[in-house]
């Protein structure tokens, strides 16, 4: 009989991995709460028109990558509806903002989400057909200050804080402005003129994009096309005074907050709804596909899908990329292990071991419980694989209340009073 396996481009996350995923999500929730963001949960699928109108008909996501199907009508009077598994979450959040009248309060809405997205693209390292994203959106009527460059800077400063608190060091913030819709129209004209004599030397996708949406040419990852792309005009030369002033205010606020950034005039992002500020955080530990997260401002998105004027800015980060980055850092390996493994010396001590484990768990420690039928050597082998320290519980230890603890990272073996054990495991075994 053929063994049924997970569909290509999907995967199972096993306990050794989900510990790190949970830590990432918990840290994100804690950081977002400090910046006064609230969680929103939107459906996994939406009307296909939502993505065609927001993301853009000529983007690769809409033209090649979406999982779309026709929802058959149950009665002749009902219309068949085209539905799509969400390939990204910003459009759904803005749709919910409009549908539930969140802008009617006149207040700025600060919303975050955590959940799966779906794209039918070629699977590769850190990229799957079902993938999880953490993202946030700041959106509201103009009277709420949603157009302010301070909102852009605050989101970027929050992301720098989140990456730092996750323990991700060595990240780079790349920053650009793609201007207003009018700026982009001027830039597209300049791109078409520059591409006309050279586009025949580029890949098939670039030849198509040069006609339908020239800005997409800058997203090309084909190595042979890069020398040509490097000669194309930069969008900074097409920005009007208002867009230049907005971007200058964003960078000034980042400078004041001490958030480092690099200007990248080729950074346009891949979705049609972006305006003005666009950004990516990258990390060298991910190789060629080095983007940790990205986002930008989308001041016209609400109107594009039938809503009121509601400028906004947001981002999305792939959890797979964050996990890969943390796994590449030595400090992350500690996160996958329990604080201690309790080894009882004999089956008669199993109840006492369970009581000790409960005591330590109530103190907030992560504990793995051994089994008294194990020989001591086997307990040490099991503990070394699953925990940072081993606590030996024999008759002498039970009677005296002095426990033997071995910390694997240092090899040190220490006698610790039971009343001080939780504090020791929380501090001493971390060294």
C-alpha positions in Angstrom: 0.0 0.0 0.0 1.3 3.5 -1.0 2.2 5.6 2.0 0.4 9.0 1.9 2.8 11.9 2.6 2.4 15.6 3.1 1.7 17.4 -0.2 4.8 18.9 -1.9 5.4 22.4 -0.6 3.8 21.7 2.8 5.3 20.2 5.9 4.6 19.0 9.4 6.1 21.0 12.3 7.2 18.6 15.0 7.7 19.4 18.7 11.4 20.1 18.4 10.5 22.9 15.9 7.3 24.2 17.3 9.0 25.2 20.6 10.9 27.8 18.5 7.8 28.8 16.6 5.9 29.4 19.8 8.7 31.5 21.2 8.7 33.7 18.1 4.9 34.2 18.2 4.9 34.9 22.0 7.6 37.5 21.6 5.8 39.1 18.7 2.5 39.3 20.7 4.4 40.9 23.7 6.1 43.5 21.5 3.0 44.4 19.6 1.1 44.8 22.9 3.6 47.4 24.0 2.9 49.4 20.9 -0.8 49.1 21.4 -1.6 46.7 18.6 -4.6 44.4 18.8 -5.0 41.0 17.1 -7.3 40.5 14.1 -8.1 37.1 12.5 -9.5 37.0 9.0 -10.8 34.0 7.0 -8.3 31.7 5.2 -10.1 32.4 1.9 -11.6 35.5 0.3 -13.4 36.5 -2.8 -10.8 36.3 -5.7 -11.7 39.9 -6.7 -10.2 41.2 -3.5 -6.7 40.1 -4.4 -7.0 41.0 -8.1 -8.1 44.6 -7.2 -5.5 45.1 -4.4 -2.4 43.0 -5.1 -2.6 43.6 -8.9 -3.7 41.6 -11.9 -0.2 41.6 -13.4 1.7 40.5 -10.2 3.1 37.0 -10.2 0.9 36.3 -7.1 -2.3 36.9 -8.9 -1.3 35.7 -12.4 0.6 32.5 -11.4 0.5 31.6 -7.7 -3.0 31.8 -6.2 -5.0 28.8 -5.2 -8.4 29.6 -6.7 -11.6 27.6 -7.3 -15.2 28.2 -8.3 -17.7 27.8 -5.4 -20.6 26.1 -7.2 -24.0 27.5 -6.7 -26.5 25.3 -4.9 -29.5 26.7 -6.6 -30.1 28.2 -10.1 -30.8 31.6 -8.5 -27.4 31.7 -6.8 -24.3 32.9 -8.6 -21.1 30.9 -8.7 -18.4 32.7 -6.8 -14.6 32.6 -7.4 -12.8 32.0 -4.1 -9.0 32.1 -3.3 -6.9 30.9 -0.4 -5.3 34.1 0.9 -1.8 34.6 -0.6 -1.2 37.5 1.8 -3.1 39.1 4.6 -3.0 42.9 4.1 -5.9 42.9 1.6 -8.1 40.8 4.0 -7.3 43.1 6.9 -8.2 46.2 4.9 -11.4 44.5 3.7 -12.3 43.8 7.3 -11.5 47.4 8.2 -14.0 48.6 5.6 -16.7 45.9 6.2 -16.8 46.5 10.0 -16.6 50.3 9.8 -13.5 50.5 11.9 -12.7 53.9 10.6 -16.0 55.4 11.7 -14.5 56.0 15.2 -12.0 58.4 13.7 -9.3 56.6 15.6 -6.1 55.0 14.2 -6.4 51.2 14.0 -3.3 49.2 14.9 -3.9 45.5 14.0 -1.7 42.5 13.9 -2.2 38.9 12.6 -0.5 35.5 12.8 -1.5 32.7 10.5 -1.1 30.7 7.3 -1.0 32.0 3.8 -1.0 30.0 0.5 0.9 30.5 -2.8 1.4 27.9 -5.5 5.1 28.6 -6.2 8.2 26.5 -6.5 9.2 25.2 -3.1 12.7 26.1 -1.9 14.6 26.7 1.3 12.5 28.8 3.6 9.7 29.0 1.1 6.6 26.8 1.1 3.2 26.6 -0.6 1.6 26.8 2.8 3.5 29.3 5.0 2.9 31.3 8.1 3.2 35.0 8.4 3.3 37.5 11.3 2.2 40.9 10.2 0.7 44.2 11.3 -1.2 47.1 9.8 -1.6 50.7 10.9 -4.6 52.2 9.1 -7.2 54.9 9.6 -8.9 58.0 8.2 -6.5 60.9 7.4 -7.8 62.8 10.5 -6.3 60.1 12.7 -2.7 60.9 11.5 -2.5 57.7 9.4 -0.6 59.6 6.7 2.1 60.8 9.0 5.7 59.7 8.3 6.0 59.2 12.1 3.7 56.1 11.6 6.2 54.7 9.1 9.1 55.3 11.5 7.3 53.8 14.5 6.5 50.6 12.6 10.2 50.3 11.6 11.4 51.0 15.1 9.0 48.4 16.4 10.4 45.8 14.0 13.9 46.6 15.0 12.9 46.0 18.6 11.2 42.7 17.7 14.2 41.3 15.9 16.5 42.4 18.7 14.3 40.7 21.3 14.1 37.6 19.3 17.9 37.5 19.4 18.4 38.1 15.7 21.6 40.2 15.3 23.2 41.5 12.2 20.0 42.4 10.4 19.9 45.2 7.8 17.0 47.6 7.1 16.8 48.5 3.4 14.6 51.6 2.7 13.2 53.3 -0.3 10.2 55.5 -1.4 8.1 54.5 -4.4 6.3 57.8 -4.3 2.6 58.6 -5.1 0.5 57.1 -7.8 1.5 60.1 -10.0 5.2 59.6 -9.2 4.9 55.9 -10.2 3.2 56.9 -13.5 6.1 59.2 -14.4 8.6 56.5 -13.4 6.8 53.8 -15.4 7.1 56.1 -18.5 10.8 56.5 -17.8 11.2 52.8 -17.4 9.4 52.0 -20.6 11.6 54.3 -22.5 14.8 52.9 -21.0 13.7 49.3 -21.5 12.6 49.6 -25.1 16.1 49.1 -26.6 17.2 46.4 -24.2 14.2 44.3 -23.1 14.7 41.8 -26.0 17.9 40.7 -24.1 16.0 40.0 -20.9 14.0 37.0 -19.6 10.5 36.2 -20.9 8.9 37.5 -17.7 10.7 40.8 -18.0 9.6 41.1 -21.6 6.0 40.7 -20.5 6.3 43.0 -17.5 7.9 45.7 -19.6 4.6 46.1 -21.4 2.1 45.4 -18.6 3.8 46.8 -15.5 7.4 48.0 -16.0 7.9 48.4 -12.2 7.8 44.6 -11.8 11.0 44.4 -13.9 12.9 45.6 -10.8 11.7 42.5 -9.0 13.5 40.2 -11.4 15.9 37.7 -9.8 17.4 36.3 -13.0 21.2 36.8 -12.7 21.7 37.6 -16.4 19.2 40.5 -16.2 20.8 42.3 -13.3 23.4 44.2 -15.3 20.6 45.6 -17.5 18.5 46.5 -14.4 21.4 48.3 -12.8 21.4 50.8 -15.8 17.7 51.6 -15.5 16.5 55.0 -14.0 15.9 55.1 -10.2 12.5 56.1 -8.9 14.0 58.7 -6.6 14.4 60.9 -9.7 10.7 60.8 -10.3 9.4 61.8 -6.9 7.6 65.1 -6.4 8.2 67.5 -3.5 5.6 66.0 -1.2 7.0 62.5 -1.6 10.5 63.6 -1.0 9.5 65.5 2.1 7.6 62.5 3.5 10.6 60.2 3.0 13.0 62.8 4.5 10.7 62.9 7.6 10.8 59.1 7.9 14.5 58.9 7.8 14.9 61.9 10.2 12.7 60.1 12.8 14.7 56.9 12.4 17.9 58.8 12.8 16.6 60.3 16.0 15.6 56.9 17.3 18.9 55.4 16.5 17.6 52.8 14.0 20.2 52.1 11.3 19.1 51.8 7.7 20.5 51.6 4.1 18.9 53.3 1.1 18.1 50.9 -1.7 16.7 52.8 -4.7 15.8 49.4 -6.5 13.5 48.3 -3.7 10.0 48.6 -5.0 8.3 45.5 -3.4 6.2 43.1 -5.5 2.6 44.3 -4.9 0.7 47.1 -6.7 -0.8 48.7 -3.6 2.5 50.1 -2.2 3.0 53.9 -2.1 5.8 56.0 -0.7 7.8 54.1 2.0 8.8 50.6 1.2 11.2 48.5 3.2 12.9 45.1 3.8 14.8 43.7 6.7 17.5 41.3 5.5 19.9 38.9 7.1 23.1 37.4 5.7 22.4 34.0 7.3 19.7 33.2 4.7 21.9 33.1 1.6 20.6 34.5 -1.7 17.0 34.6 -0.5 17.9 36.9 2.4 14.7 38.8 3.2 13.4 38.3 6.7 10.4 40.6 6.3 9.1 43.5 4.2 6.3 45.9 3.8 5.4 49.5 3.0 2.8 52.2 2.8 -0.5 51.7 0.9 -2.4 55.0 1.0 -4.8 54.1 -1.8 -5.6 50.5 -1.0 -8.9 51.1 0.8 -10.3 53.1 -2.1 -9.1 50.4 -4.6 -11.4 47.8 -3.0 -14.4 50.1 -2.5 -13.7 51.7 0.9 -13.2 55.2 2.2 -9.9 57.0 2.1 -7.8 55.2 4.8 -4.0 55.6 4.4 -2.0 52.9 6.0 1.3 51.1 6.4 2.1 47.5 7.2 4.5 44.6 6.9 4.6 40.8 6.8 7.4 38.5 8.1 7.7 34.8 7.1 8.0 32.7 10.2 10.0 30.1 8.3 12.6 32.6 7.5 12.8 33.7 11.2 13.1 30.1 12.3 15.9 29.5 9.8 17.7 32.6 11.0 17.4 31.7 14.7 18.5 28.1 14.1 21.6 29.5 12.4 22.5 31.4 15.6 24.1 29.3 18.3 22.0 30.8 21.1 18.9 29.4 19.5 19.9 25.8 20.2 19.2 26.4 24.0 15.6 27.3 23.2 14.9 23.8 22.0 15.8 22.1 25.3 14.1 21.7 28.6 15.5 23.5 31.7 16.1 20.2 33.5 15.7 16.4 33.3 14.7 14.7 36.6 16.3 11.3 36.9 14.9 9.2 39.7 17.1 6.3 41.0 14.6 3.6 41.1 10.9 3.1 40.3 9.9 3.6 43.9 11.0 7.2 43.6 8.9 7.9 40.5 6.1 9.5 42.6 8.6 11.8 44.4 10.1 12.7 41.0 6.7 13.7 39.7 6.1 15.8 42.8 9.4 17.6 42.2 8.6 18.1 38.6 5.3 19.7 39.5 7.0 22.0 41.9 9.5 23.2 39.3 6.9 23.5 36.6 4.8 25.7 38.8 7.9 27.9 39.2 7.8 28.4 35.4 10.5 25.9 34.4 10.3 23.5 31.5 10.9 20.0 32.9 11.4 16.6 31.3 10.6 13.7 33.7 12.7 10.5 33.5 11.6 7.0 34.5 13.0 5.1 37.5 13.5 1.9 35.5 16.3 3.7 33.6 19.9 2.9 34.5 21.8 6.1 35.4 23.8 6.0 32.2 20.6 5.9 30.1 19.1 8.8 32.1 22.2 10.9 31.4 22.0 10.0 27.7 18.3 11.0 27.5 18.9 14.1 29.6 21.8 15.3 27.4 19.6 15.2 24.3 16.5 16.9 25.8 17.6 19.2 28.6 20.3 21.7 29.7 20.8 20.0 33.1 20.0 16.8 34.9 18.7 16.6 38.5 19.4 13.3 40.3 16.9 12.2 42.8 17.8 9.2 45.0 16.9 8.1 48.5 19.7 10.2 50.0 18.7 13.3 48.0 15.0 12.8 49.0 15.8 12.5 52.7 18.4 15.3 52.9 16.7 17.7 50.6 20.1 18.3 48.8 19.9 17.5 45.1 22.7 16.8 42.7 22.6 18.9 39.5 24.9 18.5 36.5 24.9 21.4 33.9 25.8 20.0 30.5 27.2 23.2 29.0 29.9 23.4 31.6 30.1 19.9 33.0 29.8 21.3 36.5 28.1 19.1 39.1 26.6 21.0 42.0 24.8 20.2 45.3 21.7 22.4 45.5 19.1 22.6 48.4 15.7 21.8 47.1 14.4 25.2 48.2 16.9 26.9 45.9 16.6 24.5 43.0 14.2 26.5 40.9 16.3 29.6 41.2 19.5 27.7 40.3 18.0 26.1 37.2 16.6 29.5 36.1 20.1 31.1 36.4 23.0 28.8 37.0 22.2 26.1 34.4 21.9 28.8 31.7 25.6 29.6 31.7 
